[in-house]
Amino acid sequence: MSQFNLAACYADGTGGVAKDAAAAAKWLRKAAEQGAGIAQYVLGVQYFVGNDVPKDLVSAYMWLSLSNQGGFKDAGEALLTVGSKMTSEQISEAKILSSNWKPKGSRMSHNGYSNPK
C-alpha cells in the first residue's frame, strides 16, 4: 500500500513531494502490478477515461476485473460501465489478460492487503 500512498502524494503534490503526474502514474502502476486492489481500481478508471495514461478499454477492463476479483467493492460497477462500451472481442481479450495476470514481486493479496509468509 505504500506505493499507492506515494502515488497519491505525487498526484496531489502532498507529503513533501511536488505534484508530478508521471511519478504518480509510475507508483500507481507498481502498486497495481503487486496486487493492491485499490490501485488496480484507480488504474482501471484512468485507462477508461485516459487520465495520465492512454485511453485503453481493454486495459481498463483487465485492471477493474482484477480489482473486482480481489473484492474491491467499487470495481464491479465500474467494470459494468467499461464493459458496456466494449465489443465482445475486446472483453474476451481483457478476460484472457486478467486470467493470465500474476502479481509482481509482492506478498500482497489480490485485495491489496499484505499476505504474511
Stockholm file with secondary structure:
# STOCKHOLM 1.0

chainA/1-117         MSQFNLAACYADGTGGVAKDAAAAAKWLRKAAEQGAGIAQYVLGVQYFVGNDVPKDLVSAYMWLSLSNQGGFKDAGEALLTVGSKMTSEQISEAKILSSNWKPKGSRMSHNGYSNPK
#=GR chainA/1-117 SS CHHHHHHHHHHHTCTTCCCCHHHHHHHHHHHHHTTCHHHHHHHHHHHHHTSSSCCCHHHHHHHHHHHHHTTCTTHHHHHHHHHTTSCHHHHHHHHHHHHHCCCCSCCBCTTSCBCCC
#=GC SS_cons         CHHHHHHHHHHHTCTTCCCCHHHHHHHHHHHHHTTCHHHHHHHHHHHHHTSSSCCCHHHHHHHHHHHHHTTCTTHHHHHHHHHTTSCHHHHHHHHHHHHHCCCCSCCBCTTSCBCCC
//
